[in-house]
Amino acid sequence: MTGKYLKKIIDGVPTAVMVADKKLNTLLTNEAFKSLFPSVKSRSIGEATCCVYAADCGGVNCKGCQLADAFEEAAKKDKQVNRRIFQKVKSDSLTHDVSYSLTVKPLGGGVCMGIIDDAFELEIAQELQTAKDIQQRLLPAGNWAGGKRYSYMYIPCRDIGGDLPDVFTVGNSVCGVIADVSGKGISAGMLSAFVKAAYDKSEFSPAKAIENLNNKFASLNLDERNYVTVAVVRIDGDSITYSMAGHNVPILLKTGTGITRIMLNSPPVSNWFENPSYYEDVIPYKKGDILVLLTDGVTECKNARGEMFGADGAIKTLSVSRTAEEFIKNLESKLRNFKSSFDDDITAIAFDL
């Protein structure tokens, strides 16, 4: 009864608390601690704190660990130890560099209590993971829409991306939207979420849909540094109606006679112009063609030698691809061979027509 009562008291403490023995085995963690370190395992302090080196916690390969040293020193010298801890922690497949203030107090018998404070980096990392999960839910759910098969690639260069691929139906037609917002990281992620919510999926005309988006964007009263480039296609029975707003990357159409680069453009969605005009055009297609939408993260990708992947790289990839799915797989493979890590978001959508 006393133990349960004590656990309730500790869980009610807003500061993260962990109790461990001299062998660095965790004996107790409170709810505030678990909110910072949502680890399933908690046999060692390394596992409890999601440390990337948890398997070595307390072993010879983990000497010099500030967290372990603090607990060992407090237990050995029977005195309070205060440290600033710098640690690599793992959340799902992501690794974060975090830091926090740690106070370790001996409780007797080699048992010590660690109190974590000033853990803003941990909270930010956790919020970033939540934001990333939300953004993943904004991506297209399937690979069929309006009787058309499609495939897409979305690789954010940071935890949160500023590109937005979307596929949906309007009546009997399938629509594809690809947007690229200014900036990177959290601010870009927020703006891309706005585009997702503000885009009118009931509007049949791509140009009118972009105009409506621009009007909603204007109501945000953002400065000139914020803008969105957009490309929209509506695929009907034998034709494609398309419109582009500041989206300089061409839409590519593979036909029996080669590759067509579609280059109609209008101003980006921004506050740069009063009452900008958005235009659309129509092109025919035949069964077996492939339609591709790209962001400039693909074409402007540069390797270590400063060479640009370019629209030519996308065209060459499309020319040897038989289906939309094959194109997306080939494109990702070529880009990853071209550059080991990306410094811009990489996004593409491809449709089998």
Salt bridges, closest charged atoms under 4 A:
ASP11 OD2 - LYS7 NZ 2.73
GLU31 OE2 - LYS34 NZ 3.94
GLU47 OE2 - ARG43 NH2 3.33
GLU73 OE2 - LYS77 NZ 3.92
GLU73 OE1 - ARG83 NH2 2.36
ASP97 OD1 - LYS88 NZ 2.67
ASP118 OD2 - ARG84 NH1 2.91
GLU121 OE1 - ARG84 NH2 3.73
ASP166 OD1 - LYS196 NZ 3.21
ASP166 OD2 - LYS201 NZ 3.10
GLU211 OE2 - LYS208 NZ 3.75
ASP223 OD2 - ARG225 NH2 2.60
ASP236 OD2 - ARG234 NH2 3.07
GLU307 OE1 - ARG305 NH2 2.91
GLU325 OE1 - ARG149 NH2 3.74
GLU325 OE2 - LYS329 NZ 3.47
GLU326 OE1 - ARG322 NH2 2.93
GLU332 OE2 - ARG336 NE 3.03
ASP343 OD2 - LYS339 NZ 2.95
